[in-house]
Amino acid sequence: MTHQELKEAVKTALKKGEEVELQVLRGLLAAATNELIARKRKPTEELEESDIQDLTRRSVKQHKESIEQFFKANRNDLASKETQELVFLQSLLPPEMTEEEIESIVRIKVKELGIGGESKAKELGQLMGAVMKETKGRADGTVVKKVVEKVLA
């Protein structure tokens, strides 16, 4: 989603009366403006599509953490609201890679980097970095780590 599409989506959600979508989209738009300011750019400028995706991923991660905390605090009402927002946020992102797709990338990277013999921690870090770079935005880091550990075992 581009910055301009994000602005249009806010208008559409407002017209439709979609409260959950509107709240999520306004939050993303505010995060985009904050990101522009943090980069010492004018708030009227626009971020790249990849930057908007990064902001969306960050928001997904925050929502997941909030849901976990709300359940721990026995606040199912708030967890439910966060879950609805999370579902909508995830719909804005491209689909994530499967473990099989990640595993094939991991195996290719193992051969490319010539991994096998050094210390496990060093290999894990090196391989994780290479795979995360390759799967940027298409795979969750925890899933990648699980697959990397499985392949190195």
Backbone torsions as a table, in degrees:
resi	resn	phi	psi	omega
1	MET	NA	130.1	178.0
2	THR	-82.5	169.0	179.2
3	HIS	-62.2	-41.6	179.9
4	GLN	-65.9	-41.1	177.9
5	GLU	-63.3	-35.0	177.5
6	LEU	-63.1	-44.4	178.6
7	LYS	-63.0	-41.2	179.0
8	GLU	-66.8	-37.9	179.6
9	ALA	-64.0	-35.6	177.3
10	VAL	-62.7	-45.5	179.8
11	LYS	-61.7	-43.9	-179.4
12	THR	-63.5	-45.2	179.5
13	ALA	-63.2	-36.1	178.7
14	LEU	-65.4	-44.6	179.7
15	LYS	-65.4	-38.2	-179.4
16	LYS	-77.2	-18.8	-177.6
17	GLY	77.9	25.6	179.9
18	GLU	-82.8	96.8	-174.3
19	GLU	-63.4	-47.1	-177.2
20	VAL	-63.4	-49.6	-179.9
21	GLU	-60.6	-44.1	-178.3
22	LEU	-60.1	-46.3	-179.0
23	GLN	-62.9	-43.8	-179.2
24	VAL	-65.5	-46.4	-178.4
25	LEU	-65.6	-39.0	176.7
26	ARG	-64.2	-39.0	176.7
27	GLY	-61.7	-42.5	177.8
28	LEU	-66.0	-40.4	179.1
29	LEU	-63.9	-41.2	177.3
30	ALA	-64.8	-41.2	178.2
31	ALA	-63.7	-37.6	178.2
32	ALA	-64.6	-43.4	178.3
33	THR	-63.4	-43.7	178.0
34	ASN	-61.4	-38.7	179.2
35	GLU	-65.1	-41.9	177.4
36	LEU	-60.3	-45.6	-179.4
37	ILE	-64.8	-41.2	178.7
38	ALA	-61.9	-30.0	178.6
39	ARG	-88.4	9.6	-180.0
40	LYS	58.7	40.3	175.5
41	ARG	-114.7	165.0	-179.4
42	LYS	-72.2	142.1	178.6
43	PRO	-62.8	-17.4	179.9
44	THR	-84.2	-11.2	177.6
45	GLU	-73.7	174.8	-178.9
46	GLU	-122.3	146.7	175.5
47	LEU	-85.0	159.7	174.9
48	GLU	-70.8	159.8	179.6
49	GLU	-59.5	-39.2	-179.9
50	SER	-65.1	-34.2	177.5
51	ASP	-67.0	-39.4	177.9
52	ILE	-64.2	-40.1	177.5
53	GLN	-63.9	-40.5	178.2
54	ASP	-62.4	-41.9	177.7
55	LEU	-63.1	-39.7	179.5
56	THR	-65.0	-43.8	178.0
57	ARG	-61.8	-41.3	178.2
58	ARG	-61.3	-41.5	179.6
59	SER	-66.1	-38.5	177.1
60	VAL	-60.3	-46.0	-180.0
61	LYS	-61.8	-43.0	179.0
62	GLN	-62.7	-41.7	179.4
63	HIS	-63.9	-41.0	178.9
64	LYS	-61.7	-43.3	178.7
65	GLU	-64.8	-40.5	179.1
66	SER	-63.5	-43.2	179.7
67	ILE	-59.1	-45.3	179.4
68	GLU	-59.6	-44.9	-179.5
69	GLN	-66.2	-40.3	179.8
70	PHE	-64.4	-39.5	177.6
71	PHE	-65.6	-39.8	178.1
72	LYS	-62.6	-34.3	-178.5
73	ALA	-88.0	5.9	-178.7
74	ASN	61.2	34.9	177.7
75	ARG	-107.6	70.5	-176.9
76	ASN	-63.8	-28.8	178.6
77	ASP	-62.8	-45.8	179.5
78	LEU	-71.0	-36.3	177.9
79	ALA	-63.1	-39.3	179.0
80	SER	-62.8	-44.5	179.1
81	LYS	-62.3	-45.4	179.3
82	GLU	-63.2	-37.1	180.0
83	THR	-64.3	-41.9	177.1
84	GLN	-60.7	-44.3	179.1
85	GLU	-64.8	-40.3	179.6
86	LEU	-61.3	-43.7	179.8
87	VAL	-59.7	-43.6	179.4
88	PHE	-66.4	-43.5	179.1
89	LEU	-58.4	-44.0	-179.1
90	GLN	-65.1	-27.9	178.6
91	SER	-70.7	-18.6	179.4
92	LEU	-81.9	-15.6	-177.3
93	LEU	-97.3	154.6	174.2
94	PRO	-66.8	154.5	-178.4
95	PRO	-61.0	145.1	179.9
96	GLU	-79.5	156.7	-179.9
97	MET	-73.1	152.6	176.3
98	THR	-81.6	164.7	178.6
99	GLU	-61.3	-34.7	179.8
100	GLU	-65.6	-42.2	178.3
101	GLU	-64.2	-41.6	179.2
102	ILE	-64.5	-42.1	-178.9
103	GLU	-61.6	-39.1	179.2
104	SER	-65.5	-37.6	176.7
105	ILE	-66.1	-42.4	179.6
106	VAL	-59.4	-46.4	-178.1
107	ARG	-63.8	-37.8	177.3
108	ILE	-64.4	-44.5	-179.3
109	LYS	-66.0	-35.0	177.5
110	VAL	-60.0	-44.7	179.7
111	LYS	-67.8	-44.9	-178.9
112	GLU	-60.3	-43.0	-175.9
113	LEU	-86.7	-8.2	179.9
114	GLY	63.8	41.4	-176.9
115	ILE	-81.1	137.2	177.3
116	GLY	147.3	94.4	176.5
117	GLY	135.4	-33.0	180.0
118	GLU	-72.9	-171.2	178.7
119	SER	-68.1	141.0	-177.6
120	LYS	-58.2	-42.3	-177.8
121	ALA	-62.9	-43.0	-179.7
122	LYS	-65.9	-44.3	179.0
123	GLU	-62.4	-43.2	-179.6
124	LEU	-59.7	-47.7	-179.1
125	GLY	-63.3	-44.4	-179.5
126	GLN	-63.5	-45.7	-178.6
127	LEU	-68.3	-42.0	178.0
128	MET	-57.6	-46.4	-179.9
129	GLY	-59.2	-45.9	-178.8
130	ALA	-65.5	-42.9	-178.1
131	VAL	-70.0	-41.7	179.3
132	MET	-62.7	-37.1	177.8
133	LYS	-65.1	-40.8	-179.3
134	GLU	-69.0	-36.8	-175.1
135	THR	-99.1	12.6	-173.9
136	LYS	-36.7	115.2	175.2
137	GLY	79.8	-6.0	-177.6
138	ARG	-110.9	-1.9	-179.0
139	ALA	-145.6	142.2	178.0
140	ASP	-75.9	136.5	-177.8
141	GLY	-58.5	-36.2	-179.7
142	THR	-68.1	-36.1	178.2
143	VAL	-69.5	-41.8	178.9
144	VAL	-61.0	-44.7	-179.4
145	LYS	-61.3	-42.1	179.3
146	LYS	-61.0	-44.2	-178.9
147	VAL	-68.1	-42.5	179.3
148	VAL	-61.1	-45.3	179.5
149	GLU	-62.4	-37.8	179.6
150	LYS	-65.5	-42.7	-178.6
151	VAL	-68.7	-38.5	-179.0
152	LEU	-75.4	-17.7	-177.3
153	ALA	-68.8	NA	NA
